[in-house]
């Protein structure tokens, strides 16, 4: 049987974004994603997502997992019409401010685009395909 | 001069008309600019002691490839990459070499051949969590525009007007890629890129090159009867912030410009002409505020009052800016400097800023998650 080279990374399917690794989310009882997990440095209080074993600010290894709330504020967003490779336009991206003090970037999905408003509450959603989890945000209802 | 540095002057400039040159190898793109700069400086290639070359995506050893075709093979080359600040960084390193006494004659080049990549958005780092979640450079700037409109009541028309001014200036610059004027209607009616930015609000894809020759001020008069002094140079890197930050305040430009103003004693009120990083229309507005030309939220008024147009009190981007010239990434820093030096020498024809004595160039470089931008380089020039 012929052997083909393994790709270095899972090729992105259109608009599905990067998958979450095990350290980046907290699973619920049935294994589904419940919360994104970042890191907080116990020495200098620097917080970040995605998590890191070493603090990028002070190089401490005293990092504790930071459970990030599921609802945050949509700081800004835009509808992208010209897409990078493997993405199909248009799609919406935004920055979301989470109450824990981290700002997260992600895809934003809304049933109606005109429902989106700067500073509105948005909730993180998780989608699974091929056993991999991805996250995106949508208006909180 | 601080640090015991001696004063440095620009004695030669060269630039090619920016455009699309898919079939032109990178060294041949740069060659006319290098030859012009050497000729203007009355310096032979054999006198050049080091070449500082800025380029971001035009392949390794860009400086050596250029040197091979311009009679300077064997000369030490420092290839600099700082995304869009690559050639401004190269200039800074060249300035340090001359100012410190290490070298007398150095060449700075900036070159980029974006047409190598085809069209579309610049390819970004695919290890970056934002890039793999759909980030593109126009998207980043578009979000700044959205927030600025929200916070200060600026309109899409206000932002589009930056492109109208840029193109009005660019129409007077034979070296610009686009030399036709445009209207607010045409700008807003152009293809959507990332809301609210449309195609004509984004710098066009293109290729280009520019070059400068530096030497100590004390011997500059032997080479050029109008040498232009480097009054200041500053380079900053973006601060990594994972939390909330005001995206309408470009912190790296605020920090870099404040530090340079303090270091040199020259302030925004002393400036006669500016070339700043107008990769997208919104960028220029944010930079008016970040460079201290006006207060928070006042940028659109400054624009509409004509203050930053030719004939106004502080013309910004008389060359037409990146919006008219295009933004061959590694070439832009050097190209801005060529424009400012020539403005101070009174050589800019219909786009001449009257009695320009002190000029500023400003570029920012690249994006990566958690940063305003990766790099920022600001320089001051004076007669």
Interface residues (C-beta under 8 A of the other chain):
Chain A: X12 X15 X17 X18 X46 X47 X48 X49 X50 X56 X57 X75 X76 X77 X78 X79 X80 X81 X82 X83 X84 X85 X87 X91 X93 X94 X95 X97 X101 X102 X103 X105 X106 X107 X118 X119
Chain B: X120 X121 X123 X124 X129 X130 X131 X132 X133 X134 X135 X136 X138 X139 X142 X143 X144 X145 X146 X147 X150 X191 X192 X193 X194 X195 X196 X240 X242 X243 X244 X245 X247 X369 X370
